[in-house]
Amino acid sequence: MLKTGDDVSSVQFEDSDGKRYSWNELRNYKAIAIFFYPKDFTSVCTAEVCHFRDRYDEIVQLGGASFGVSLDGGDKHHEFEKAYRLPFKLVYDRDKILGKLFGTLRLGGLLKHKRATFIIGGEGKILYVIHNEFNADIHADRFIEILKTLQ
């Protein structure tokens, strides 16, 4: 798994609507959280995603952005986004490229992503990594704590 200090400024990804992102579009944020989770519509994953949703306004006010990543397809992501009124985009890691790069795939991709959040600063370097499988709230809460230190 990638660690604090690693450079991910060359990373590109596509959200569930097909919009592509590169670091050029993201560099104006104080920090972004790319959070990997195993599966849409499961209890802990839903709690984690909804906690990011519930704290979204605070994240934006502090200059942050967040993206959720799983191996679920675009249609399932759209259903999930709609069902839980998500204000941020989900990313379909269709070819497992992000999972391989960040090191979040279990058994090389035979199983779903580990629950991990990478907080990336404006220079494209990882500021902090959270890997906690069971505490769904810690990911958004810690992101906000870090955003507050960047003020």
Beta strands, then each sheet from edge to edge (+ up, - down):
strand 1: 13-14
strand 2: 20-21
strand 3: 31-36
strand 4: 64-70
strand 5: 89-92
strand 6: 116-121
strand 7: 126-131
sheet 1: 1+ 2-
sheet 2: 5+ 4+ 3+ 6- 7+
end
